Amino acid sequence: MPEPTEPRSGTTSPDADRSPWTQDPTRIDRRSFLRGSFGAGALLAFGAVLPAAARAAESAPVGLAVLSASAWTTLTHFAAYVIPRGGAFELGAADVDVAGAVDRWLEGADPLLVADLQRGLALLEWGPLLQGRALRPLSWLSREDADAWLASLPSSRFAFARDLHRALTDLCLLGFYSTPAAWMALGYPGPWVIRSPESGRPSR
């Protein structure tokens, strides 16, 4: 059976084993997402006033549970960087809609935590331009330029940038491994379900 997909080089951190995303989303404390970084509160507040800039946000699926179309688009770009097509598996994040899986997983989570996530994604979208690395937001860059900028975040001198990269990487991997297509790539048949003889419906 193939080994699980690993994040790109440089996407892990010493804090990866303390990721909040391994918890039930309804129990995640808002403070466990990014707010331990110096100046995180002010940065997230700034992220709240940034305009939507994600390219092709209109391609976002209808009926998203918690993410805005712009946030879904930015997360889709980040997920494609973390789990590229043809990496450890033939399929990648773009083949299974990782951002959509994350959106479904976060349904019922603390609205303040979801708001922080969307603000963090807004900062990620505008990051290349705000840092002077490019003249356009993230989703408007070529795949090569976007990946190069994202790969620089784990070694950034700013703790917030490192924490944002780590948190979003964990979230994308969780979303990817929650999809049946990823189970098939791993050779995992999925959870066992016992069906009631009377109704034919799954029962526990």
Beta strands, then each sheet from edge to edge (+ up, - down):
strand 1: 194-195
strand 2: 202-203
sheet 1: 1+ 2-
end
